[in-house]
């Protein structure tokens, strides 16, 4: 199934944007908590550089993952469900074929 922008209805676009934003905020909130905990353990300059490296890697990962192009959204949602940043129930209202594709990709991962 090729999923292009033209194949996403207005209600689906609204559901998708909302689910995407919730997953992103959950992951960012988790990152903030993790960084806060790590920062309290800094005792020497090497710890600062390690935190910097960690943040650089996470930024690269997050920026690459959260791609809101409709042509990629099925794959993004499958990854977010696999990583537990999103639940399939939050995607209810998408067409059945899109939900089936996401579910299949989650099982494959």
Secondary structure, 3 states (H helix, E strand, C coil): CCCCHHHCCHHHHHHHHHHHHHHHHHHHHHHHHHHHHHHHCCCCHHHHHHHHHHHHHHHHHHHHHCCCCCCCHHHHHHHHHHCCCCCHHHHCCCCHHHHHHHHHHHHHC
